[in-house]
């Protein structure tokens, strides 16, 4: 594996991490962050290459994730289709801005930003499950124009974070949509579509500065795709609350490792 700058042992570890990341992507949304974290912590590449390489793999996982959720009927409702279109469209500008912002960040800022981000998501997930937090406002009940504006703001913000940190869209989109009363499976399904656009336009930005490692994309991208199919099956068979709690704990535990 010398052609990609990693040992055989490290390559195998990355494959295993990518497999479980793929499962997380379609089982509960957050999952791709583990690939980003693994690349940042274990592979001797720049933060721009971390985000660019991870983003490139999320294009494929988003396409496959969208396809499997289309097959299981999560996009039947008009509300789900509206969410997918608006979130995807507005995330494009955010993703391009985010990828450029990443290039301006010092390495240590990237590490602290990523650690703070994923720890916050972990705390949010656990808090919601622990207190049984119910949506104070259901997105589907907000009047049409106001709902579309709110979705646009959310999409732009998610695109920026996804493009800057290389974490894809689902890790941000799913918790926000669930808090706003969107059913879990629809939230995960919509996030798959959005991640295609976020990741694709972020990847274009990183390709322009040669910050995407194609060998690493193949190494971690293929097992992620296997995980995506497995995760989709898990989402339809296992209580999502249990998976969310486990994910939240893991995110909090691995966050401190990024700042040392």
C-alpha positions as CSV (number, residue, x, y, z in Angstrom):
1,X,0.0,0.0,0.0
2,X,3.0,2.2,-0.3
3,X,1.5,3.9,-3.4
4,X,-1.1,5.6,-1.1
5,X,1.3,6.2,1.8
6,X,-0.2,3.8,4.3
7,X,0.8,0.4,5.6
8,X,-1.2,-2.8,4.9
9,X,-2.4,-2.8,8.6
10,X,-3.6,0.8,8.4
11,X,-5.3,0.1,5.1
12,X,-7.2,-2.8,6.6
13,X,-8.2,-0.6,9.5
14,X,-9.4,2.1,7.2
15,X,-11.5,-0.5,5.3
16,X,-13.2,-1.6,8.5
17,X,-13.9,1.9,9.7
18,X,-15.3,2.8,6.2
19,X,-17.6,-0.2,6.4
20,X,-19.1,0.8,9.7
21,X,-19.2,4.5,8.5
22,X,-21.3,3.4,5.5
23,X,-23.7,1.5,7.9
24,X,-24.1,4.7,10.0
25,X,-24.8,6.8,6.9
26,X,-28.0,5.0,6.0
27,X,-28.9,3.6,9.4
28,X,-29.1,6.9,11.3
29,X,-27.5,9.6,9.1
30,X,-24.3,10.4,10.9
31,X,-21.6,8.0,9.9
32,X,-19.4,9.5,7.3
33,X,-17.7,11.6,10.0
34,X,-15.8,8.4,11.1
35,X,-14.1,8.3,7.7
36,X,-13.1,12.0,8.1
37,X,-11.9,11.4,11.6
38,X,-9.9,8.3,10.6
39,X,-8.2,10.1,7.7
40,X,-7.4,13.1,9.9
41,X,-6.0,11.1,12.8
42,X,-4.3,8.2,11.0
43,X,-3.2,9.2,7.5
44,X,-0.3,11.8,7.0
45,X,-2.2,14.1,4.6
46,X,-3.3,17.8,4.9
47,X,-6.7,18.8,6.3
48,X,-7.7,19.9,2.8
49,X,-6.9,16.4,1.5
50,X,-8.8,14.9,4.4
51,X,-12.0,16.9,3.6
52,X,-11.5,16.5,-0.2
53,X,-11.0,12.8,-0.1
54,X,-13.8,12.2,2.3
55,X,-16.2,14.4,0.3
56,X,-15.4,12.4,-2.9
57,X,-16.5,9.1,-1.2
58,X,-19.7,10.7,0.0
59,X,-20.8,11.4,-3.6
60,X,-21.0,7.6,-4.2
61,X,-22.6,6.8,-0.8
62,X,-25.2,9.6,-1.3
63,X,-26.2,8.2,-4.7
64,X,-26.5,4.7,-3.5
65,X,-28.2,5.8,-0.3
66,X,-30.8,7.8,-2.3
67,X,-31.4,4.8,-4.5
68,X,-32.1,2.3,-1.7
69,X,-34.4,4.7,0.1
70,X,-36.2,5.5,-3.1
71,X,-36.8,1.7,-3.4
72,X,-38.2,1.5,0.1
73,X,-40.7,4.3,-0.5
74,X,-39.4,7.1,1.7
75,X,-39.8,9.6,-1.2
76,X,-43.5,8.9,-1.9
77,X,-44.8,12.0,-0.1
78,X,-44.6,15.5,-1.7
79,X,-43.2,16.8,1.5
80,X,-40.2,14.5,1.3
81,X,-39.6,15.4,-2.3
82,X,-39.8,19.1,-1.5
83,X,-37.3,18.7,1.3
84,X,-34.9,16.8,-0.9
85,X,-35.0,19.4,-3.7
86,X,-34.8,22.5,-1.5
87,X,-32.1,21.2,0.8
88,X,-30.0,20.0,-2.1
89,X,-30.3,23.1,-4.1
90,X,-29.4,25.5,-1.3
91,X,-26.6,23.4,-0.1
92,X,-24.5,23.9,-3.3
93,X,-23.4,27.5,-2.5
94,X,-22.7,26.5,1.1
95,X,-20.6,23.6,0.1
96,X,-18.5,25.7,-2.3
97,X,-17.9,28.4,0.3
98,X,-17.1,25.7,3.0
99,X,-14.5,24.1,0.8
100,X,-12.8,27.4,0.3
101,X,-13.0,28.2,4.0
102,X,-11.2,25.0,4.8
103,X,-8.2,26.1,2.7
104,X,-7.8,29.1,5.0
105,X,-7.8,27.1,8.2
106,X,-4.6,26.2,10.0
107,X,-4.2,22.5,10.7
108,X,-4.9,23.0,14.5
109,X,-8.0,25.0,13.8
110,X,-9.3,22.2,11.6
111,X,-8.7,19.6,14.4
112,X,-10.4,21.7,17.1
113,X,-13.3,22.6,14.8
114,X,-13.9,19.0,13.9
115,X,-13.6,17.8,17.5
116,X,-16.0,20.5,18.8
117,X,-18.5,19.8,16.0
118,X,-18.7,16.0,16.4
119,X,-18.8,16.3,20.2
120,X,-21.7,18.8,20.0
121,X,-23.6,16.5,17.8
122,X,-23.0,13.6,20.2
123,X,-24.3,15.6,23.1
124,X,-27.3,16.7,21.2
125,X,-28.2,13.1,20.2
126,X,-27.8,11.8,23.7
127,X,-29.7,14.7,25.3
128,X,-32.7,14.3,23.0
129,X,-32.9,10.5,23.7
130,X,-32.4,10.9,27.5
131,X,-35.1,13.5,28.0
132,X,-37.4,12.3,25.3
133,X,-37.4,15.6,23.6
134,X,-40.3,16.2,21.3
135,X,-40.4,18.6,18.3
136,X,-41.6,22.0,19.4
137,X,-42.3,22.9,15.8
138,X,-43.1,20.5,13.0
139,X,-41.6,21.5,9.7
140,X,-44.4,20.1,7.7
141,X,-46.9,22.3,9.6
142,X,-45.2,25.6,8.8
143,X,-46.9,27.7,6.1
144,X,-45.5,27.1,2.6
145,X,-43.3,30.1,1.9
146,X,-42.0,30.3,5.5
147,X,-41.2,26.6,5.4
148,X,-39.3,26.9,2.1
149,X,-37.2,29.9,3.4
150,X,-36.4,27.9,6.6
151,X,-35.4,24.9,4.6
152,X,-33.2,27.1,2.4
153,X,-31.4,28.5,5.4
154,X,-30.9,25.1,6.9
155,X,-29.6,23.7,3.5
156,X,-27.1,26.5,3.1
157,X,-25.7,26.1,6.6
158,X,-25.5,22.3,6.3
159,X,-23.7,22.7,2.9
160,X,-21.1,25.1,4.5
161,X,-20.3,22.8,7.4
162,X,-20.2,19.7,5.2
163,X,-17.9,21.4,2.7
164,X,-15.6,23.0,5.3
165,X,-15.2,19.9,7.5
166,X,-15.6,17.1,5.0
167,X,-18.3,15.4,7.0
168,X,-21.0,15.2,4.4
169,X,-24.6,16.3,5.0
170,X,-26.4,13.6,7.0
171,X,-24.5,14.2,10.3
172,X,-26.0,17.7,10.4
173,X,-29.2,17.3,8.4
174,X,-30.7,14.3,10.2
175,X,-30.5,15.7,13.8
176,X,-31.9,19.1,12.7
177,X,-34.7,17.5,10.6
178,X,-35.7,15.1,13.4
179,X,-35.8,18.0,15.9
180,X,-38.2,19.7,13.5
181,X,-40.5,16.8,13.5
182,X,-39.5,15.0,10.3
183,X,-39.9,11.2,10.6
184,X,-36.5,9.5,11.1
185,X,-36.5,7.4,7.9
186,X,-37.5,10.4,5.8
187,X,-34.9,12.6,7.4
188,X,-32.2,10.0,6.6
189,X,-33.5,9.5,3.1
190,X,-33.6,13.2,2.3
191,X,-30.1,13.6,3.8
192,X,-28.7,11.1,1.3
193,X,-29.9,13.2,-1.7
194,X,-28.5,16.4,-0.2
195,X,-25.2,14.8,0.5
196,X,-24.7,14.1,-3.2
197,X,-24.8,17.8,-4.0
198,X,-22.8,18.9,-0.9
199,X,-20.1,16.4,-1.6
200,X,-20.0,16.8,-5.3
201,X,-19.5,20.6,-5.3
202,X,-17.1,20.4,-2.3
203,X,-15.1,17.8,-4.2
204,X,-14.9,20.1,-7.2
205,X,-13.4,22.8,-5.0
206,X,-10.8,20.4,-3.6
207,X,-10.0,18.9,-7.0
208,X,-9.2,22.4,-8.2
209,X,-6.3,22.5,-5.7
210,X,-5.3,18.9,-6.1
211,X,-6.6,18.0,-2.6
212,X,-8.3,14.6,-3.4
213,X,-6.4,11.3,-3.1
214,X,-8.0,9.0,-5.7
215,X,-6.3,5.8,-4.3
216,X,-7.7,6.6,-0.8
217,X,-11.1,7.4,-2.3
218,X,-11.2,3.8,-3.8
219,X,-9.8,2.2,-0.6
220,X,-12.4,3.7,1.7
221,X,-15.2,4.3,-0.8
222,X,-15.9,0.7,-1.8
223,X,-16.4,-0.7,1.7
224,X,-18.5,2.4,2.5
225,X,-20.9,1.4,-0.3
226,X,-21.2,-2.1,1.2
227,X,-22.0,-0.5,4.5
228,X,-24.6,1.8,2.9
229,X,-26.7,-1.2,1.9
230,X,-26.3,-2.9,5.3
231,X,-27.2,0.3,7.1
232,X,-30.4,0.7,5.0
233,X,-31.4,-2.7,6.1
234,X,-30.6,-2.0,9.7
235,X,-32.7,1.2,9.6
236,X,-35.8,-0.8,8.7
237,X,-35.2,-3.5,11.3
238,X,-33.7,-1.9,14.5
239,X,-35.0,0.7,16.9
240,X,-33.2,3.9,15.8
241,X,-33.2,5.2,19.4
242,X,-30.7,2.6,20.4
243,X,-28.4,3.3,17.5
244,X,-28.5,7.1,18.1
245,X,-27.4,6.7,21.7
246,X,-24.5,4.5,20.8
247,X,-23.5,6.9,18.0
248,X,-23.7,9.9,20.4
249,X,-21.4,8.2,23.0
250,X,-18.8,7.2,20.4
251,X,-18.7,10.7,18.9
252,X,-18.1,12.2,22.3
253,X,-15.4,9.6,23.1
254,X,-13.4,10.1,19.9
255,X,-13.6,14.0,19.8
256,X,-10.7,14.6,22.3
257,X,-8.3,12.5,20.2
258,X,-8.4,15.1,17.4
259,X,-6.8,17.8,19.5
260,X,-3.7,15.9,20.7
